[in-house]
Amino acid sequence: MKNNLRHPLKNVKGEGASGDAVNHWWLQRLTALALVPLTLWFVLSIIHQVSQEQSAVMQWVSRPWVTVALVLYLATMYLHAQLGVQVVIEDYISSESRRLITILLCKAILLIATVAAVLSVLRIAL
Amino acid sequence: MATQNRPLSPHLQVYRPQLTSILSILHRATGVVLALSVLLITWWFVALAGEPASYQSVQAFFTSWFGSLLLFGWTFCSFYHLCNGIRHLCWDAGIGFEIPQVYLSGKVVLGISVVLTALVWLICA
C-alpha cells in the first residue's frame, strides 16, 4: 500500500538516500549462504588440483557436477564480491563522482574476470 | 576544500584494540583479499583452458614457495571470512548479541579458521 506513494521512476533510478540498499543487503546474505558449501568445496578442491597435470585437471573440470559447481561458485562469488567491494569503497571515498567511478570500475573488472573464468570452464567441459 | 583542514578527533590513535574490532577489520581485509584473488583464480582457469605452455607457467607459479605461500594465505582468508561470515549471518538473524557471546563466537571463529587451514593443507596439498 505504501509503495504506491513512490513515483515508479524513483524506484528505477534507485533514488532516496539508500538507493538500492535493501536489495543489496538481501543479495549479499543470500550469496553468502550459498557460498558456505561452495567455498568449502572449492578451496579443498583447488588446493589439490593446483599441483596436478593439465590433462588430469581438465578431466576433473569436465566431470558433470564439478562443472555445475564451478559455474555456480564463480557466478555467486562474483555477485558477493562486487557487493562487498562496493560497500568498502562507499566507506572510504567521499567524492560522489570518484566513488561511483571506482565502484563501476571494480564491478567491471570482477565481471570480466568471472566471465573469462566461466567461459574457460565451459570451453574445457563442453 | 575546507573539509581537508578541519581538526578531527583521534580514533585509531587512542582506542584500545579489542577482539571485536580486530575481527571486524580482519573480515573486511580478508574480503578485499578474496575479491583480488578472483583475478588469480581467473588466470588459473584461462591458462587451464589454454596452451600447455600457459598452464605450465601457472602451475610452476602456484607450486613455487611464493605461490604456495599465497595459496596458504588465501586458504586462511577463505576460511576466516567464511566462519566470520556465518557469525555475521547469525547476528542478522538476531542471535548472539550478548557481549560474552560475541567474544566467545569470535574466539571460536578464529580457532576454527586456523584449524581448518592447517587440516586442509596437511590433507589436500
gemmi code that builds the backbone of each chain (N, CA, C; Angstrom):
import gemmi

chains = {
    "A": [
        ("MET", (0.837, -1.210, 0.000), (0.000, 0.000, 0.000), (0.866, 1.251, 0.000)),
        ("LYS", (1.863, 1.282, 0.906), (2.729, 2.460, 0.963), (3.503, 2.633, -0.336)),
        ("ASN", (3.775, 1.489, -1.037), (4.598, 1.553, -2.241), (3.990, 2.457, -3.291)),
        ("ASN", (2.663, 2.605, -3.298), (2.038, 3.402, -4.349), (2.353, 4.878, -4.215)),
        ("LEU", (2.811, 5.293, -3.039), (3.099, 6.713, -2.864), (4.383, 7.116, -3.573)),
        ("ARG", (5.225, 6.097, -3.933), (6.514, 6.404, -4.540), (6.381, 6.411, -6.041)),
        ("HIS", (6.915, 7.425, -6.678), (6.878, 7.502, -8.133), (7.701, 6.362, -8.718)),
        ("PRO", (7.151, 5.638, -9.705), (7.863, 4.480, -10.281), (9.265, 4.844, -10.761)),
        ("LEU", (9.429, 6.044, -11.282), (10.735, 6.436, -11.801), (11.776, 6.476, -10.693)),
        ("LYS", (11.343, 6.832, -9.488), (12.288, 6.884, -8.372), (12.787, 5.493, -8.031)),
        ("ASN", (11.922, 4.496, -8.133), (12.346, 3.123, -7.862), (13.380, 2.678, -8.871)),
        ("VAL", (13.112, 2.985, -10.146), (14.013, 2.549, -11.204), (15.375, 3.217, -11.048)),
        ("LYS", (15.370, 4.517, -10.712), (16.638, 5.243, -10.605), (17.347, 4.933, -9.283)),
        ("GLY", (16.695, 4.168, -8.395), (17.341, 3.881, -7.121), (17.547, 5.115, -6.284)),
        ("GLU", (16.600, 6.052, -6.363), (16.772, 7.285, -5.615), (16.349, 7.139, -4.175)),
        ("GLY", (16.595, 8.173, -3.401), (16.407, 8.031, -1.961), (17.776, 7.746, -1.372)),
        ("ALA", (17.934, 8.057, -0.116), (19.275, 8.032, 0.491), (19.951, 6.678, 0.364)),
        ("SER", (19.178, 5.593, 0.489), (19.836, 4.289, 0.497), (19.889, 3.663, -0.875)),
        ("GLY", (19.306, 4.309, -1.890), (19.377, 3.733, -3.232), (18.763, 2.359, -3.271)),
        ("ASP", (19.595, 1.393, -3.581), (19.112, 0.040, -3.755), (19.484, -0.825, -2.551)),
        ("ALA", (19.624, -0.217, -1.388), (20.299, -0.878, -0.266), (19.641, -2.168, 0.183)),
        ("VAL", (18.306, -2.224, 0.177), (17.659, -3.433, 0.701), (17.941, -4.628, -0.194)),
        ("ASN", (17.831, -4.406, -1.501), (18.166, -5.494, -2.424), (19.599, -5.935, -2.236)),
        ("HIS", (20.503, -4.931, -2.114), (21.928, -5.178, -1.889), (22.101, -6.065, -0.657)),
        ("TRP", (21.422, -5.702, 0.421), (21.545, -6.423, 1.687), (21.115, -7.878, 1.539)),
        ("TRP", (19.971, -8.084, 0.892), (19.447, -9.438, 0.714), (20.357, -10.278, -0.163)),
        ("LEU", (20.766, -9.692, -1.316), (21.609, -10.440, -2.247), (22.926, -10.814, -1.576)),
        ("GLN", (23.458, -9.899, -0.759), (24.696, -10.181, -0.044), (24.529, -11.378, 0.888)),
        ("ARG", (23.388, -11.412, 1.603), (23.161, -12.510, 2.546), (22.885, -13.824, 1.839)),
        ("LEU", (22.080, -13.775, 0.740), (21.748, -14.999, 0.025), (22.991, -15.601, -0.619)),
        ("THR", (23.799, -14.738, -1.270), (25.019, -15.270, -1.878), (25.973, -15.788, -0.800)),
        ("ALA", (25.995, -15.128, 0.360), (26.849, -15.594, 1.459), (26.457, -17.009, 1.868)),
        ("LEU", (25.156, -17.230, 2.010), (24.656, -18.556, 2.391), (25.046, -19.602, 1.372)),
        ("ALA", (24.848, -19.280, 0.100), (25.186, -20.234, -0.956), (26.693, -20.501, -0.981)),
        ("LEU", (27.464, -19.479, -0.648), (28.917, -19.624, -0.725), (29.499, -20.466, 0.401)),
        ("VAL", (28.726, -20.733, 1.463), (29.276, -21.543, 2.561), (29.682, -22.925, 2.049)),
        ("PRO", (28.764, -23.709, 1.489), (29.206, -25.008, 0.970), (30.097, -24.873, -0.267)),
        ("LEU", (29.756, -23.905, -1.150), (30.506, -23.776, -2.399), (31.979, -23.461, -2.140)),
        ("THR", (32.250, -22.520, -1.213), (33.630, -22.134, -0.938), (34.403, -23.266, -0.293)),
        ("LEU", (33.758, -23.946, 0.675), (34.419, -25.082, 1.322), (34.874, -26.073, 0.272)),
        ("TRP", (33.964, -26.416, -0.625), (34.288, -27.381, -1.662), (35.385, -26.854, -2.581)),
        ("PHE", (35.262, -25.578, -2.991), (36.205, -25.011, -3.951), (37.618, -24.947, -3.375)),
        ("VAL", (37.749, -24.479, -2.156), (39.080, -24.341, -1.546), (39.745, -25.705, -1.434)),
        ("LEU", (39.004, -26.694, -0.924), (39.570, -28.043, -0.798), (39.995, -28.579, -2.158)),
        ("SER", (39.141, -28.373, -3.170), (39.439, -28.906, -4.498), (40.655, -28.237, -5.112)),
        ("ILE", (40.690, -26.906, -5.063), (41.753, -26.166, -5.744), (43.124, -26.487, -5.176)),
        ("ILE", (43.192, -26.604, -3.843), (44.491, -26.859, -3.234), (45.057, -28.173, -3.738)),
        ("HIS", (44.175, -29.143, -3.981), (44.651, -30.406, -4.522), (44.978, -30.269, -6.008)),
        ("GLN", (44.084, -29.624, -6.762), (44.217, -29.579, -8.225), (45.417, -28.761, -8.692)),
        ("VAL", (45.808, -27.785, -7.908), (46.814, -26.814, -8.355), (48.158, -27.466, -8.695)),
        ("SER", (48.421, -28.647, -8.099), (49.700, -29.296, -8.367), (49.590, -30.375, -9.435)),
        ("GLN", (48.379, -30.644, -9.903), (48.190, -31.743, -10.845), (48.506, -31.334, -12.276)),
        ("GLU", (48.647, -32.338, -13.148), (48.915, -32.096, -14.561), (47.665, -31.569, -15.264)),
        ("GLN", (47.911, -30.883, -16.398), (46.811, -30.200, -17.084), (45.708, -31.168, -17.494)),
        ("SER", (46.089, -32.342, -18.062), (45.058, -33.266, -18.542), (44.191, -33.770, -17.397)),
        ("ALA", (44.831, -34.043, -16.243), (44.068, -34.534, -15.103), (43.092, -33.471, -14.600)),
        ("VAL", (43.584, -32.222, -14.536), (42.720, -31.152, -14.044), (41.568, -30.906, -15.011)),
        ("MET", (41.868, -30.953, -16.318), (40.804, -30.726, -17.306), (39.748, -31.818, -17.204)),
        ("GLN", (40.213, -33.053, -16.924), (39.240, -34.138, -16.766), (38.358, -33.883, -15.549)),
        ("TRP", (38.987, -33.398, -14.467), (38.232, -33.102, -13.252), (37.187, -32.019, -13.526)),
        ("VAL", (37.584, -30.965, -14.249), (36.654, -29.867, -14.549), (35.485, -30.365, -15.401)),
        ("SER", (35.764, -31.385, -16.253), (34.729, -31.855, -17.180), (33.707, -32.759, -16.528)),
        ("ARG", (34.013, -33.228, -15.304), (33.014, -34.069, -14.637), (31.741, -33.250, -14.448)),
        ("PRO", (30.567, -33.816, -14.842), (29.331, -33.016, -14.943), (29.039, -32.153, -13.711)),
        ("TRP", (29.038, -32.754, -12.508), (28.670, -31.974, -11.343), (29.771, -31.010, -10.909)),
        ("VAL", (31.014, -31.332, -11.286), (32.100, -30.390, -10.990), (31.913, -29.131, -11.822)),
        ("THR", (31.562, -29.328, -13.100), (31.318, -28.171, -13.965), (30.210, -27.295, -13.396)),
        ("VAL", (29.120, -27.952, -13.003), (27.985, -27.200, -12.438), (28.426, -26.428, -11.200)),
        ("ALA", (29.118, -27.122, -10.304), (29.527, -26.481, -9.051), (30.489, -25.326, -9.319)),
        ("LEU", (31.402, -25.504, -10.275), (32.359, -24.443, -10.587), (31.648, -23.206, -11.108)),
        ("VAL", (30.706, -23.403, -12.042), (29.995, -22.256, -12.604), (29.177, -21.564, -11.511)),
        ("LEU", (28.518, -22.369, -10.667), (27.735, -21.779, -9.574), (28.638, -21.004, -8.622)),
        ("TYR", (29.787, -21.601, -8.306), (30.711, -20.923, -7.393), (31.170, -19.584, -7.983)),
        ("LEU", (31.616, -19.609, -9.259), (32.157, -18.397, -9.880), (31.092, -17.296, -9.965)),
        ("ALA", (29.871, -17.686, -10.356), (28.813, -16.682, -10.506), (28.422, -16.094, -9.146)),
        ("THR", (28.259, -16.974, -8.136), (27.861, -16.499, -6.813), (28.972, -15.653, -6.196)),
        ("MET", (30.211, -16.096, -6.403), (31.360, -15.351, -5.893), (31.402, -13.953, -6.499)),
        ("TYR", (31.121, -13.861, -7.805), (31.113, -12.557, -8.471), (30.095, -11.629, -7.809)),
        ("LEU", (28.853, -12.134, -7.648), (27.806, -11.306, -7.044), (28.213, -10.850, -5.649)),
        ("HIS", (28.691, -11.766, -4.837), (29.036, -11.451, -3.455), (30.216, -10.487, -3.386)),
        ("ALA", (31.234, -10.742, -4.232), (32.455, -9.929, -4.188), (32.180, -8.490, -4.603)),
        ("GLN", (31.398, -8.303, -5.685), (31.213, -6.919, -6.129), (30.343, -6.145, -5.141)),
        ("LEU", (29.407, -6.822, -4.466), (28.631, -6.133, -3.439), (29.520, -5.749, -2.266)),
        ("GLY", (30.404, -6.678, -1.873), (31.286, -6.409, -0.752), (32.256, -5.276, -1.048)),
        ("VAL", (32.865, -5.334, -2.227), (33.819, -4.292, -2.622), (33.116, -2.940, -2.685)),
        ("GLN", (31.853, -2.948, -3.153), (31.101, -1.696, -3.233), (30.962, -1.068, -1.858)),
        ("VAL", (30.640, -1.898, -0.864), (30.459, -1.378, 0.494), (31.754, -0.766, 1.019)),
        ("VAL", (32.873, -1.442, 0.744), (34.161, -0.927, 1.214), (34.463, 0.424, 0.566)),
        ("ILE", (34.246, 0.510, -0.760), (34.527, 1.760, -1.469), (33.626, 2.878, -0.957)),
        ("GLU", (32.349, 2.549, -0.721), (31.420, 3.576, -0.230), (31.883, 4.140, 1.103)),
        ("ASP", (32.572, 3.313, 1.892), (33.030, 3.789, 3.202), (34.198, 4.745, 3.107)),
        ("TYR", (35.045, 4.572, 2.087), (36.308, 5.297, 2.109), (36.439, 6.419, 1.100)),
        ("ILE", (35.595, 6.458, 0.079), (35.720, 7.544, -0.899), (34.551, 8.492, -0.723)),
        ("SER", (34.857, 9.764, -0.408), (33.763, 10.684, -0.097), (33.249, 11.438, -1.322)),
        ("SER", (34.095, 11.646, -2.323), (33.633, 12.356, -3.517), (32.666, 11.484, -4.293)),
        ("GLU", (31.457, 12.002, -4.553), (30.433, 11.176, -5.193), (30.851, 10.669, -6.558)),
        ("SER", (31.489, 11.525, -7.358), (31.845, 11.108, -8.714), (32.964, 10.071, -8.678)),
        ("ARG", (33.995, 10.316, -7.817), (35.101, 9.368, -7.747), (34.621, 8.030, -7.196)),
        ("ARG", (33.684, 8.082, -6.251), (33.144, 6.873, -5.643), (32.434, 6.035, -6.704)),
        ("LEU", (31.552, 6.697, -7.475), (30.793, 5.976, -8.491), (31.716, 5.341, -9.520)),
        ("ILE", (32.713, 6.114, -9.973), (33.617, 5.590, -10.995), (34.391, 4.393, -10.452)),
        ("THR", (34.878, 4.506, -9.213), (35.654, 3.399, -8.631), (34.807, 2.151, -8.493)),
        ("ILE", (33.555, 2.342, -8.029), (32.666, 1.184, -7.874), (32.419, 0.524, -9.220)),
        ("LEU", (32.114, 1.336, -10.238), (31.826, 0.767, -11.555), (33.048, 0.062, -12.130)),
        ("LEU", (34.230, 0.654, -11.903), (35.466, 0.039, -12.396), (35.678, -1.321, -11.752)),
        ("CYS", (35.505, -1.388, -10.431), (35.703, -2.663, -9.734), (34.695, -3.703, -10.189)),
        ("LYS", (33.439, -3.288, -10.351), (32.418, -4.231, -10.812), (32.763, -4.743, -12.206)),
        ("ALA", (33.239, -3.837, -13.074), (33.568, -4.230, -14.445), (34.707, -5.237, -14.448)),
        ("ILE", (35.758, -4.959, -13.652), (36.902, -5.868, -13.613), (36.477, -7.234, -13.109)),
        ("LEU", (35.684, -7.262, -12.042), (35.226, -8.534, -11.495), (34.348, -9.271, -12.500)),
        ("LEU", (33.516, -8.512, -13.234), (32.639, -9.147, -14.212), (33.449, -9.789, -15.328)),
        ("ILE", (34.423, -9.028, -15.841), (35.247, -9.549, -16.923), (35.984, -10.806, -16.463)),
        ("ALA", (36.554, -10.737, -15.251), (37.289, -11.892, -14.728), (36.362, -13.103, -14.592)),
        ("THR", (35.165, -12.888, -14.063), (34.240, -14.001, -13.856), (33.789, -14.593, -15.181)),
        ("VAL", (33.475, -13.733, -16.159), (33.062, -14.235, -17.470), (34.190, -15.047, -18.093)),
        ("ALA", (35.420, -14.533, -17.978), (36.568, -15.263, -18.532), (36.709, -16.629, -17.876)),
        ("ALA", (36.580, -16.672, -16.554), (36.733, -17.936, -15.840), (35.617, -18.912, -16.203)),
        ("VAL", (34.372, -18.425, -16.233), (33.243, -19.309, -16.562), (33.380, -19.840, -17.974)),
        ("LEU", (33.736, -18.947, -18.909), (33.885, -19.399, -20.294), (35.007, -20.427, -20.422)),
        ("SER", (36.093, -20.248, -19.652), (37.179, -21.219, -19.690), (36.697, -22.572, -19.199)),
        ("VAL", (35.937, -22.570, -18.103), (35.393, -23.812, -17.562), (34.510, -24.484, -18.605)),
        ("LEU", (33.642, -23.687, -19.245), (32.736, -24.262, -20.238), (33.509, -24.772, -21.452)),
        ("ARG", (34.540, -24.030, -21.856), (35.355, -24.479, -23.008), (36.000, -25.820, -22.720)),
        ("ILE", (36.425, -26.022, -21.468), (37.038, -27.289, -21.111), (35.994, -28.393, -21.069)),
        ("ALA", (34.840, -28.080, -20.466), (33.881, -29.128, -20.156), (33.003, -29.531, -21.326)),
        ("LEU", (32.738, -28.583, -22.231), (31.757, -28.898, -23.272), (32.382, -29.519, -24.530)),
    ],
    "B": [
        ("MET", (39.841, 22.368, -0.201), (38.498, 22.315, 0.396), (38.594, 22.461, 1.903)),
        ("ALA", (37.601, 23.110, 2.497), (37.636, 23.361, 3.940), (37.650, 22.058, 4.720)),
        ("THR", (36.979, 21.021, 4.190), (36.889, 19.779, 4.968), (38.234, 19.123, 5.164)),
        ("GLN", (39.235, 19.477, 4.301), (40.519, 18.803, 4.469), (41.370, 19.446, 5.542)),
        ("ASN", (40.988, 20.660, 6.030), (41.827, 21.346, 7.003), (41.269, 21.327, 8.410)),
        ("ARG", (40.029, 20.836, 8.572), (39.450, 20.911, 9.909), (40.073, 19.861, 10.813)),
        ("PRO", (40.158, 20.142, 12.139), (40.740, 19.161, 13.072), (39.762, 18.008, 13.302)),
        ("LEU", (40.298, 16.819, 13.469), (39.458, 15.651, 13.708), (39.802, 15.013, 15.045)),
        ("SER", (38.831, 14.386, 15.695), (39.115, 13.674, 16.940), (39.988, 12.472, 16.645)),
        ("PRO", (40.923, 12.156, 17.543), (41.727, 10.939, 17.336), (40.839, 9.712, 17.528)),
        ("HIS", (41.063, 8.675, 16.731), (40.307, 7.440, 16.928), (41.244, 6.240, 16.989)),
        ("LEU", (41.889, 5.882, 15.867), (42.790, 4.739, 15.866), (43.950, 4.954, 16.834)),
        ("GLN", (44.333, 6.232, 17.043), (45.472, 6.502, 17.927), (45.135, 6.285, 19.394)),
        ("VAL", (43.846, 6.337, 19.748), (43.522, 6.270, 21.181), (42.697, 5.065, 21.583)),
        ("TYR", (41.927, 4.490, 20.658), (41.046, 3.401, 21.045), (41.826, 2.110, 21.222)),
        ("ARG", (41.639, 1.426, 22.351), (42.375, 0.181, 22.582), (41.826, -0.918, 21.678)),
        ("PRO", (42.712, -1.630, 20.946), (42.214, -2.711, 20.081), (41.554, -3.798, 20.911)),
        ("GLN", (40.411, -4.311, 20.420), (39.725, -5.381, 21.108), (39.469, -6.496, 20.117)),
        ("LEU", (39.133, -7.668, 20.627), (38.865, -8.797, 19.734), (37.781, -8.429, 18.723)),
        ("THR", (36.751, -7.736, 19.188), (35.630, -7.383, 18.325), (36.072, -6.520, 17.156)),
        ("SER", (36.829, -5.453, 17.449), (37.215, -4.542, 16.367), (38.243, -5.195, 15.445)),
        ("ILE", (39.174, -5.955, 16.023), (40.197, -6.611, 15.200), (39.550, -7.614, 14.250)),
        ("LEU", (38.637, -8.449, 14.776), (37.973, -9.433, 13.917), (37.131, -8.749, 12.852)),
        ("SER", (36.560, -7.598, 13.199), (35.731, -6.896, 12.238), (36.554, -6.393, 11.063)),
        ("ILE", (37.693, -5.757, 11.354), (38.506, -5.242, 10.249), (39.170, -6.396, 9.498)),
        ("LEU", (39.429, -7.499, 10.220), (40.001, -8.668, 9.553), (39.001, -9.241, 8.549)),
        ("HIS", (37.721, -9.188, 8.898), (36.688, -9.660, 7.982), (36.701, -8.824, 6.709)),
        ("ARG", (36.834, -7.516, 6.868), (36.882, -6.630, 5.710), (38.159, -6.884, 4.905)),
        ("ALA", (39.298, -6.992, 5.604), (40.577, -7.185, 4.915), (40.589, -8.497, 4.143)),
        ("THR", (40.135, -9.598, 4.787), (40.099, -10.884, 4.085), (39.142, -10.813, 2.911)),
        ("GLY", (38.052, -10.058, 3.045), (37.108, -9.907, 1.943), (37.752, -9.246, 0.743)),
        ("VAL", (38.508, -8.190, 0.993), (39.181, -7.497, -0.112), (40.211, -8.420, -0.756)),
        ("VAL", (40.974, -9.148, 0.068), (41.964, -10.091, -0.467), (41.284, -11.148, -1.336)),
        ("LEU", (40.149, -11.661, -0.858), (39.437, -12.682, -1.619), (38.910, -12.120, -2.935)),
        ("ALA", (38.446, -10.866, -2.925), (37.983, -10.247, -4.169), (39.147, -10.143, -5.160)),
        ("LEU", (40.334, -9.759, -4.640), (41.512, -9.680, -5.507), (41.895, -11.064, -6.019)),
        ("SER", (41.690, -12.094, -5.167), (42.084, -13.446, -5.563), (41.272, -13.950, -6.744)),
        ("VAL", (40.097, -13.336, -6.981), (39.290, -13.723, -8.152), (40.119, -13.561, -9.419)),
        ("LEU", (40.988, -12.535, -9.443), (41.829, -12.310, -10.623), (42.805, -13.474, -10.815)),
        ("LEU", (43.399, -13.943, -9.697), (44.341, -15.062, -9.812), (43.610, -16.342, -10.216)),
        ("ILE", (42.422, -16.540, -9.638), (41.628, -17.720, -9.977), (41.297, -17.711, -11.459)),
        ("THR", (40.940, -16.525, -11.973), (40.637, -16.403, -13.386), (41.854, -16.763, -14.219)),
        ("TRP", (43.028, -16.250, -13.835), (44.258, -16.561, -14.554), (44.459, -18.075, -14.629)),
        ("TRP", (44.204, -18.754, -13.525), (44.388, -20.197, -13.476), (43.442, -20.903, -14.446)),
        ("PHE", (42.152, -20.542, -14.450), (41.189, -21.185, -15.326), (41.475, -20.899, -16.797)),
        ("VAL", (41.827, -19.649, -17.108), (42.104, -19.315, -18.513), (43.330, -20.091, -18.998)),
        ("ALA", (44.359, -20.191, -18.134), (45.552, -20.946, -18.513), (45.228, -22.431, -18.662)),
        ("LEU", (44.338, -22.920, -17.763), (43.962, -24.330, -17.805), (43.302, -24.673, -19.131)),
        ("ALA", (42.491, -23.747, -19.645), (41.780, -23.992, -20.903), (42.647, -23.704, -22.107)),
        ("GLY", (43.874, -23.236, -21.869), (44.708, -22.778, -22.969), (45.827, -23.741, -23.337)),
        ("GLU", (46.890, -23.156, -23.901), (48.037, -23.930, -24.349), (48.755, -24.567, -23.161)),
        ("PRO", (49.396, -25.729, -23.383), (50.175, -26.356, -22.303), (51.198, -25.403, -21.696)),
        ("ALA", (51.792, -24.550, -22.547), (52.820, -23.637, -22.033), (52.236, -22.683, -21.000)),
        ("SER", (51.033, -22.170, -21.283), (50.426, -21.232, -20.337), (50.077, -21.938, -19.025)),
        ("TYR", (49.559, -23.183, -19.113), (49.225, -23.890, -17.883), (50.481, -24.209, -17.081)),
        ("GLN", (51.566, -24.578, -17.805), (52.796, -24.934, -17.087), (53.326, -23.755, -16.292)),
        ("SER", (53.229, -22.540, -16.871), (53.748, -21.392, -16.115), (52.879, -21.112, -14.889)),
        ("VAL", (51.567, -21.304, -15.013), (50.695, -21.057, -13.862), (50.903, -22.130, -12.799)),
        ("GLN", (51.106, -23.384, -13.249), (51.344, -24.476, -12.308), (52.675, -24.253, -11.584)),
        ("ALA", (53.689, -23.822, -12.356), (55.001, -23.554, -11.745), (54.885, -22.452, -10.699)),
        ("PHE", (54.096, -21.406, -11.015), (53.943, -20.321, -10.049), (53.309, -20.814, -8.753)),
        ("PHE", (52.192, -21.568, -8.888), (51.464, -21.951, -7.679), (52.123, -23.060, -6.900)),
        ("THR", (53.067, -23.788, -7.513), (53.781, -24.796, -6.747), (55.105, -24.268, -6.217)),
        ("SER", (55.483, -23.047, -6.637), (56.701, -22.439, -6.087), (56.461, -22.048, -4.630)),
        ("TRP", (57.548, -21.707, -3.915), (57.389, -21.392, -2.492), (56.541, -20.155, -2.308)),
        ("PHE", (56.723, -19.159, -3.212), (55.959, -17.918, -3.089), (54.486, -18.153, -3.386)),
        ("GLY", (54.250, -18.943, -4.487), (52.867, -19.245, -4.847), (52.172, -20.043, -3.772)),
        ("SER", (52.914, -20.995, -3.182), (52.337, -21.803, -2.113), (52.013, -20.941, -0.902)),
        ("LEU", (52.894, -19.963, -0.644), (52.634, -19.048, 0.471), (51.348, -18.260, 0.227)),
        ("LEU", (51.191, -17.774, -1.020), (49.974, -17.044, -1.381), (48.741, -17.930, -1.211)),
        ("LEU", (48.862, -19.181, -1.685), (47.753, -20.122, -1.583), (47.390, -20.374, -0.123)),
        ("PHE", (48.428, -20.511, 0.707), (48.195, -20.756, 2.129), (47.464, -19.572, 2.759)),
        ("GLY", (47.937, -18.364, 2.430), (47.286, -17.154, 2.929), (45.853, -17.051, 2.433)),
        ("TRP", (45.647, -17.414, 1.151), (44.310, -17.383, 0.581), (43.392, -18.374, 1.294)),
        ("THR", (43.938, -19.548, 1.646), (43.148, -20.551, 2.354), (42.667, -19.986, 3.684)),
        ("PHE", (43.595, -19.370, 4.432), (43.183, -18.809, 5.715), (42.147, -17.704, 5.526)),
        ("CYS", (42.378, -16.829, 4.533), (41.417, -15.753, 4.270), (40.036, -16.336, 3.971)),
        ("SER", (40.004, -17.402, 3.146), (38.727, -18.014, 2.787), (38.028, -18.560, 4.016)),
        ("PHE", (38.756, -19.336, 4.829), (38.123, -19.967, 5.983), (37.736, -18.939, 7.033)),
        ("TYR", (38.600, -17.941, 7.261), (38.252, -16.930, 8.255), (37.015, -16.149, 7.805)),
        ("HIS", (37.016, -15.705, 6.543), (35.886, -14.910, 6.044), (34.610, -15.738, 6.074)),
        ("LEU", (34.746, -17.054, 5.783), (33.584, -17.945, 5.806), (33.032, -18.074, 7.222)),
        ("CYS", (33.897, -18.408, 8.166), (33.430, -18.614, 9.549), (32.882, -17.319, 10.138)),
        ("ASN", (33.624, -16.216, 9.953), (33.138, -14.946, 10.493), (31.886, -14.499, 9.766)),
        ("GLY", (31.769, -14.900, 8.478), (30.567, -14.600, 7.714), (29.350, -15.274, 8.320)),
        ("ILE", (29.534, -16.529, 8.746), (28.434, -17.244, 9.407), (28.077, -16.531, 10.709)),
        ("ARG", (29.119, -16.053, 11.425), (28.885, -15.276, 12.656), (28.037, -14.037, 12.351)),
        ("HIS", (28.342, -13.381, 11.205), (27.555, -12.214, 10.786), (26.118, -12.591, 10.466)),
        ("LEU", (25.966, -13.746, 9.771), (24.612, -14.187, 9.420), (23.801, -14.480, 10.675)),
        ("CYS", (24.455, -15.039, 11.706), (23.758, -15.266, 12.974), (23.291, -13.940, 13.557)),
        ("TRP", (24.171, -12.913, 13.505), (23.779, -11.591, 14.009), (22.593, -11.046, 13.228)),
        ("ASP", (22.603, -11.270, 11.883), (21.485, -10.805, 11.062), (20.182, -11.446, 11.507)),
        ("ALA", (20.281, -12.690, 11.993), (19.087, -13.382, 12.468), (18.764, -13.008, 13.904)),
        ("GLY", (19.601, -12.158, 14.501), (19.331, -11.698, 15.858), (19.940, -12.562, 16.946)),
        ("ILE", (20.818, -13.490, 16.555), (21.398, -14.421, 17.521), (22.793, -13.976, 17.932)),
        ("GLY", (23.092, -14.091, 19.230), (24.470, -13.957, 19.677), (24.955, -12.548, 19.943)),
        ("PHE", (24.064, -11.652, 20.372), (24.458, -10.261, 20.569), (25.000, -9.944, 21.948)),
        ("GLU", (24.821, -10.812, 22.931), (25.353, -10.537, 24.259), (26.873, -10.473, 24.209)),
        ("ILE", (27.460, -9.586, 24.988), (28.909, -9.370, 24.925), (29.707, -10.665, 25.133)),
        ("PRO", (29.388, -11.477, 26.167), (30.141, -12.736, 26.309), (30.018, -13.625, 25.088)),
        ("GLN", (28.801, -13.650, 24.485), (28.610, -14.473, 23.291), (29.461, -13.970, 22.131)),
        ("VAL", (29.520, -12.641, 21.989), (30.284, -12.054, 20.890), (31.753, -12.448, 21.009)),
        ("TYR", (32.302, -12.355, 22.236), (33.713, -12.705, 22.415), (33.949, -14.201, 22.233)),
        ("LEU", (32.998, -15.018, 22.725), (33.152, -16.467, 22.571), (33.102, -16.859, 21.109)),
        ("SER", (32.074, -16.359, 20.386), (31.955, -16.722, 18.971), (33.174, -16.235, 18.191)),
        ("GLY", (33.711, -15.085, 18.586), (34.906, -14.572, 17.918), (36.080, -15.515, 18.069)),
        ("LYS", (36.289, -15.993, 19.291), (37.410, -16.919, 19.518), (37.184, -18.238, 18.780)),
        ("VAL", (35.921, -18.718, 18.776), (35.602, -19.961, 18.069), (35.915, -19.802, 16.584)),
        ("VAL", (35.498, -18.677, 16.015), (35.726, -18.420, 14.584), (37.218, -18.440, 14.275)),
        ("LEU", (38.010, -17.746, 15.083), (39.461, -17.720, 14.868), (40.044, -19.122, 14.961)),
        ("GLY", (39.631, -19.845, 16.003), (40.148, -21.194, 16.220), (39.827, -22.112, 15.060)),
        ("ILE", (38.560, -22.114, 14.649), (38.155, -22.995, 13.557), (38.882, -22.634, 12.271)),
        ("SER", (39.045, -21.342, 12.002), (39.739, -20.922, 10.776), (41.155, -21.459, 10.747)),
        ("VAL", (41.856, -21.320, 11.880), (43.245, -21.788, 11.939), (43.297, -23.303, 11.779)),
        ("VAL", (42.422, -24.004, 12.495), (42.408, -25.466, 12.431), (42.094, -25.952, 11.028)),
        ("LEU", (41.051, -25.363, 10.404), (40.677, -25.776, 9.051), (41.817, -25.551, 8.069)),
        ("THR", (42.474, -24.372, 8.184), (43.583, -24.072, 7.273), (44.681, -25.121, 7.410)),
        ("ALA", (45.042, -25.422, 8.661), (46.107, -26.400, 8.889), (45.695, -27.769, 8.374)),
        ("LEU", (44.467, -28.193, 8.700), (43.976, -29.501, 8.286), (43.987, -29.650, 6.767)),
        ("VAL", (43.421, -28.654, 6.095), (43.303, -28.738, 4.635), (44.680, -28.833, 4.001)),
        ("TRP", (45.630, -28.070, 4.537), (46.962, -28.122, 3.936), (47.680, -29.427, 4.252)),
        ("LEU", (47.396, -30.001, 5.413), (48.019, -31.280, 5.728), (47.458, -32.397, 4.857)),
        ("ILE", (46.132, -32.322, 4.583), (45.481, -33.414, 3.888), (45.502, -33.259, 2.371)),
        ("CYS", (45.181, -32.057, 1.881), (44.939, -31.912, 0.446), (46.147, -31.489, -0.358)),
        ("ALA", (47.112, -30.850, 0.272), (48.213, -30.281, -0.514), (49.251, -31.324, -0.903)),
    ],
}
model = gemmi.Model(1)
for chain_id, residues in chains.items():
    chain = gemmi.Chain(chain_id)
    for i, (resn, *xyz) in enumerate(residues, 1):
        res = gemmi.Residue()
        res.name, res.seqid = resn, gemmi.SeqId(i, " ")
        for name, pos in zip(("N", "CA", "C"), xyz):
            atom = gemmi.Atom()
            atom.name, atom.element = name, gemmi.Element(name[0])
            atom.pos, atom.b_iso = gemmi.Position(*pos), 0.0
            res.add_atom(atom)
        chain.add_residue(res)
    model.add_chain(chain)
structure = gemmi.Structure()
structure.add_model(model)
structure.setup_entities()
